[in-house]
């Protein structure tokens, strides 16, 4: 796929001889904290998070531009062996991000062992610079961090290893400085006021999907997809209409809940987060529909933006 072809004028930034710009892919297995790390590094909640695995389904850019550099982070879905069409597309996003990358941030969680070496080998095969991150060190006990860093260093002595806590912002400032060292000399890929590549409708739908992941168990979060069908921004309010799709009729009642209580809770929580994100009052309407086996149907996935 290669890097985005267009670049932009530097404006008030330093001349291109000194300017650095690059793509940094955040890669790891599900639930190791990739989205939390990107949010920490950009200082903005661009990617939704939940304790459940495979919350992230898309590739999301988080962009930071300063006077002499631009960093384009790529938050990616967790690296897995796909079992159906949606997961195949999720892994396609991971592969695309590796084609674009100038640097890979390879995450493992503190408790992880080398029981899935395929992911690390996948990163090593790119030949790109890699910073290996041991995340969630805020959960450490005793000498666990030192022991785990030594464990990974023995397995991969060629890699630079950082212990971090994306949740608590531990060591993220030092990591940020190290990332800048790897940026190539290049004009910026995005305008200097850009913070992401996604439209506002995307963040509205993702906010609702996050609340579904946080409020439901079992298959409901994984069978759900959110499509924003209306996004009207007025002077003092944004009016949003969203459709939540699930795969089976039996899931519809669970999602709505008794007298609509469960869906109402999702709507209230999503609206509050949207108002914080957009800085404006939000009126949100949600509707639930059934789209059978959409995760396994290529045409339906394309209709949903995958």
RANORTA-V566852 format. One record per pair of residues at least 12 apart in sequence whose C-alpha atoms are under 6 Angstrom apart, sorted by the first residue. I is the first residue (numbers start at 0). J is the second residue. Records with the same first field share a line. If there is no record, write none. Layout:
I->J, J
This chain:
1->98, 99
2->99
6->187, 188
7->187
12->66
13->67
15->186
18->67, 68, 184
19->68, 182, 183, 184, 185
20->68, 69, 70, 182, 183, 185, 187
21->70, 101, 182
22->71, 72, 100, 101
23->71, 72, 100, 102, 103
24->72, 73, 100, 103
25->73, 74, 104
26->105
27->77, 78, 105, 106
28->77, 78
29->52, 53, 77
30->52
31->107, 108
34->46
35->165
36->165
47->209
55->76
56->76, 89
58->74, 75, 92
59->73, 74
60->72, 73, 195, 196
61->194, 195
62->194, 195
64->191
69->187
75->93
76->89
83->295
84->295
85->294
102->128, 129
103->129
104->129, 130
105->131, 132
106->132
107->133
108->133, 134, 135
109->133, 134, 135, 136
130->159
131->159, 160
132->160, 161, 162
133->162, 163
134->163, 164
135->164
136->164
137->164
204->225, 227
206->269
207->269
210->265
222->245, 246
223->244, 245
224->243, 244
225->242, 243
226->241, 242
227->240, 241
228->240, 241
236->279, 280, 281
237->281
238->281, 282
239->283
240->283, 284
241->285
242->285, 286, 287
243->286, 287
244->287, 288, 289, 290
245->289, 290
246->289, 290, 291, 292
247->291
